[in-house]
């Protein structure tokens, strides 16, 4: 009897994991197709249009091609870390999706915002491990630059979230739902924070104009230059999963229209529309702006965002303390 219960529980958890992973992979495939189509439209070219009607199966064909290719590794590489790093990177990217609260969340924790900011910073271990284990100077330089970039903008994320938590009074996503149910979206009282969050999310996900970790002109391809086949696909899927995830988090924190939708289905649909619009803005930025220099990237964070975000924390703490007394966090 106990064995049957154990087998049933294991099957249930496997099914739950499958229902989490498959939508993420489908979302990544759709995003890759959408990005290539949008860039083609902006640059007056067709984009993918041969595999399937309107080229909708092009992403699946590319993924299948990568997974059936033979895996190569440099002869002087650290084999275990070389193949473990992309798996770790993809695992962290998918695990983050478990705390997204819509009607319920897969991982039910009170400090879900803190969990996101903490776990997302662990992706640097996969990137640094990939660059070091490849035993290539281009991979190592790309990984070091990527780690420095991610760590710097994690500081920005943390300081921005502290200001939001001071206003909301909690580290949980559901508290942001409740706060915005009073009819005031966080983007209006916190517009400077929203702008800093948006720019930081571009840098955190290594998107143009902050894709310095994958600078083709100086690093060939960055930390993943020695990868091919399935390990390269793991990095690719993880990066695009992070793009979708960070935009969903942006909508939940700043643009959550809880007041206007009593129906959960309508709320989820509207949140999805807002997330798609945020993702389209990422694609628009990629088509419009050139890559910045690395010193400019760091200067934006340490000389602009850091003092401004600290000043805003002090300002919001003063406002809350003046009107409501000292806030309590839970």
Secondary structure, 3 states (H helix, E strand, C coil): CHHHHHHHHHHHHHHHHHHHHHHHHHHHHHHHHHHHHHHHHHCCCCCCCCCCHHHCCHHHHHHHHHHHCCCCCCCCCCHHHHHHHHHHHHHHHHHHHHHCCCCCCCCCCCCHHHHHHHHHCCHHHHHHHHHHHCCCHHHHHHHHHHHHHHHHHHHHHHHHHHHHHHHHCCCCHHHHHHHHCCCCCHHHHCHHHHHHHHHHHHHHCCCCCCCHHHCHHHHCCHHHCCCCHHHHHHHHHHHHHHHHHHHHHHHHHHCCCHHHCCCHHHHHHHHHHHHHHHHHHHHHHHHHCCCCCHHHHHHHHHHHHHHHHHHHHHHHHHHHHHHHCCCCCC
